[in-house]
Amino acid sequence: MSTPSLGADALVDQAECFKTFLGLNQPELGDKFLFVMGLTGAGKKNHSPRVIQLQREVVDEKKNLGETAAGIAAAEYLYKARLEHNNQLKRLNTELERTSLGSDKEYSLQQQELKAEVDKEIQQTEQGRRAMVKTMVDLHQTETRALKQRILNLRSQFEAEVQNKEMMLQDVQESCDALQKEVARLTNHPQQQQLVARRTKTD
């Protein structure tokens, strides 16, 4: 499965958005939810191409969230962020081991504090990933419920229109039947037909 191609500006924008979402820019919890709402276009009357694509991939193509374009882009960023944190942690561990053999205790303490900070960022990344997956699932379920409700409403409207058309057709059929009976009756009674014709001329 190929990863969707994105322009450089789009990648930078997504990276900044994901950094904010993952807590690296320290947003409020409400901001994270609003970010995902804005990213997918949920809650808008006219949905963005992203949420339409997400619906098509999940509903029509039966893909898991991780297989969608949005899921792949999110997973790619999270993987790179986690990889960078792990690499940074390895470098710090190496530096910490090297400095622990020396006499500079203050520098060693700084390295330990920096290591703790990186560990915290890794934990925030993992928490952000779980929160993002949960939010995407919740948004998908909300969109699915709304779509099902719309289908039910359209079906009810269609059935009501069909019933109305059938009633109108029945009325027309009854009128035609009555007219045919009248024509047949007049045909079988020529005198009455002449009488009706005279009355019509008189009127």
C-alpha positions as CSV (number, residue, x, y, z in Angstrom):
1,M,0.0,0.0,0.0
2,S,1.5,3.3,-1.1
3,T,1.7,6.4,1.2
4,P,-0.3,9.4,-0.2
5,S,1.9,12.0,-1.8
6,L,1.8,15.4,0.0
7,G,3.5,18.7,-0.9
8,A,6.3,20.1,1.3
9,D,4.0,22.9,2.6
10,A,1.3,20.4,3.4
11,L,3.7,18.2,5.3
12,V,5.0,21.2,7.3
13,D,1.5,22.2,8.2
14,Q,0.5,18.7,9.2
15,A,3.6,18.4,11.3
16,E,2.9,21.6,13.1
17,C,-0.7,20.6,13.7
18,F,0.3,17.2,15.0
19,K,2.9,18.7,17.2
20,T,0.1,20.8,18.7
21,F,-2.2,17.9,19.0
22,L,0.4,15.7,20.6
23,G,1.1,18.2,23.3
24,L,4.5,19.3,22.1
25,N,3.3,22.9,21.8
26,Q,1.3,22.5,25.1
27,P,-2.3,23.3,23.9
28,E,-5.3,22.9,26.1
29,L,-7.2,19.6,26.0
30,G,-10.1,21.4,24.3
31,D,-7.8,22.7,21.6
32,K,-6.8,19.1,20.8
33,F,-10.4,18.2,20.1
34,L,-11.0,21.3,18.1
35,F,-7.9,20.6,16.1
36,V,-9.1,17.2,15.1
37,M,-12.6,18.5,14.4
38,G,-11.0,21.1,12.1
39,L,-8.7,18.6,10.5
40,T,-11.5,16.2,9.5
41,G,-14.1,18.8,8.9
42,A,-16.6,17.2,11.3
43,G,-19.5,19.3,12.4
44,K,-19.5,21.4,9.2
45,K,-22.6,21.5,7.0
46,N,-20.5,21.2,3.8
47,H,-17.9,18.6,4.6
48,S,-14.3,19.1,3.4
49,P,-12.7,16.7,0.9
50,R,-10.7,15.1,3.7
51,V,-13.8,13.9,5.7
52,I,-15.5,12.8,2.4
53,Q,-12.4,10.8,1.5
54,L,-12.3,9.3,5.0
55,Q,-16.0,8.3,4.8
56,R,-15.5,6.8,1.4
57,E,-12.4,4.8,2.5
58,V,-14.0,3.5,5.7
59,V,-17.6,3.0,4.5
60,D,-17.3,2.2,0.8
61,E,-13.8,0.6,0.7
62,K,-14.2,-1.1,4.1
63,K,-10.7,0.1,5.2
64,N,-9.6,0.3,8.8
65,L,-8.7,3.7,10.1
66,G,-5.0,2.8,9.9
67,E,-5.4,2.0,6.2
68,T,-7.0,5.4,5.3
69,A,-5.0,8.3,3.9
70,A,-5.6,10.2,7.1
71,G,-4.6,7.3,9.3
72,I,-1.4,6.7,7.2
73,A,-0.4,10.3,7.4
74,A,-1.0,10.3,11.2
75,A,0.9,7.1,11.7
76,E,3.8,8.3,9.6
77,Y,4.2,11.5,11.7
78,L,3.8,9.6,15.0
79,Y,6.4,7.0,13.9
80,K,8.9,9.6,12.9
81,A,8.3,11.6,16.1
82,R,8.7,8.4,18.2
83,L,11.8,7.4,16.2
84,E,13.4,10.8,16.8
85,H,12.6,10.7,20.5
86,N,14.1,7.2,20.8
87,N,17.3,8.3,18.9
88,Q,17.5,11.3,21.1
89,L,17.1,9.1,24.2
90,K,19.9,6.8,23.0
91,R,22.2,9.7,22.5
92,L,21.4,11.0,25.9
93,N,22.0,7.5,27.5
94,T,25.3,7.3,25.7
95,E,26.3,10.8,26.9
96,L,25.0,10.0,30.4
97,E,27.1,6.9,30.6
98,R,30.2,8.8,29.4
99,T,29.7,11.7,31.8
100,S,28.9,9.5,34.7
101,L,32.5,8.2,34.6
102,G,33.8,11.8,34.9
103,S,33.8,14.2,37.8
104,D,31.3,16.7,36.4
105,K,28.3,15.8,38.6
106,E,26.4,19.0,37.6
107,Y,26.6,18.1,33.9
108,S,25.6,14.6,34.7
109,L,22.6,15.9,36.6
110,Q,21.6,18.0,33.7
111,Q,21.8,15.0,31.4
112,Q,19.5,13.1,33.7
113,E,17.0,15.9,33.7
114,L,17.1,16.1,29.9
115,K,16.6,12.3,29.7
116,A,13.5,12.6,32.0
117,E,12.2,15.3,29.7
118,V,12.6,13.2,26.6
119,D,10.9,10.2,28.4
120,K,8.0,12.5,29.2
121,E,7.8,13.6,25.5
122,I,7.7,10.0,24.4
123,Q,4.9,9.3,26.9
124,Q,3.0,12.3,25.6
125,T,3.5,11.1,22.0
126,E,2.0,7.7,22.9
127,Q,-0.9,9.3,24.8
128,G,-1.5,11.6,21.8
129,R,-1.6,8.7,19.4
130,R,-4.2,6.9,21.5
131,A,-6.3,10.0,21.9
132,M,-6.1,10.7,18.2
133,V,-7.2,7.2,17.3
134,K,-10.1,7.4,19.8
135,T,-11.2,10.8,18.4
136,M,-11.1,9.6,14.8
137,V,-13.2,6.6,15.8
138,D,-15.7,8.8,17.7
139,L,-15.9,11.2,14.7
140,H,-16.4,8.3,12.3
141,Q,-19.2,6.9,14.4
142,T,-20.8,10.3,14.7
143,E,-20.7,10.8,10.9
144,T,-22.0,7.2,10.3
145,R,-24.9,7.8,12.6
146,A,-25.7,11.1,10.9
147,L,-25.5,9.4,7.5
148,K,-27.8,6.5,8.6
149,Q,-30.3,9.0,10.0
150,R,-30.3,11.0,6.7
151,I,-30.9,7.7,4.8
152,L,-33.8,6.9,7.0
153,N,-35.3,10.4,6.6
154,L,-34.9,10.2,2.8
155,R,-36.5,6.7,2.8
156,S,-39.4,7.8,4.9
157,Q,-39.9,10.9,2.6
158,F,-39.7,8.7,-0.5
159,E,-42.2,6.2,0.9
160,A,-44.6,9.0,1.8
161,E,-44.3,10.4,-1.7
162,V,-44.9,6.9,-3.3
163,Q,-48.0,6.4,-1.1
164,N,-49.3,9.8,-2.1
165,K,-48.8,9.0,-5.8
166,E,-50.5,5.6,-5.4
167,M,-53.5,7.3,-3.8
168,M,-53.7,9.9,-6.7
169,L,-53.4,7.0,-9.2
170,Q,-56.1,5.1,-7.5
171,D,-58.4,8.2,-7.7
172,V,-57.7,8.6,-11.4
173,Q,-58.3,4.9,-12.0
174,E,-61.6,5.1,-10.2
175,S,-62.7,8.1,-12.2
176,C,-61.7,6.3,-15.4
177,D,-63.7,3.2,-14.4
178,A,-66.7,5.3,-13.6
179,L,-66.4,7.1,-17.0
180,Q,-66.1,3.8,-18.8
181,K,-69.2,2.4,-17.0
182,E,-71.2,5.5,-18.0
183,V,-70.1,5.2,-21.7
184,A,-71.0,1.6,-21.7
185,R,-74.4,2.4,-20.2
186,L,-75.1,5.0,-22.8
187,T,-74.0,2.7,-25.5
188,N,-76.4,0.1,-24.4
189,H,-79.3,2.7,-24.2
190,P,-79.2,4.8,-27.4
191,Q,-82.3,6.7,-26.3
192,Q,-80.7,7.9,-23.2
193,Q,-77.6,8.9,-25.2
194,Q,-79.8,11.0,-27.5
195,L,-81.5,12.6,-24.5
196,V,-78.1,13.5,-23.0
197,A,-77.0,14.9,-26.3
198,R,-80.1,17.1,-26.5
199,R,-79.6,18.3,-23.0
200,T,-76.0,19.2,-23.8
201,K,-77.1,21.2,-26.8
202,T,-79.8,22.9,-24.8
203,D,-77.3,23.8,-22.1
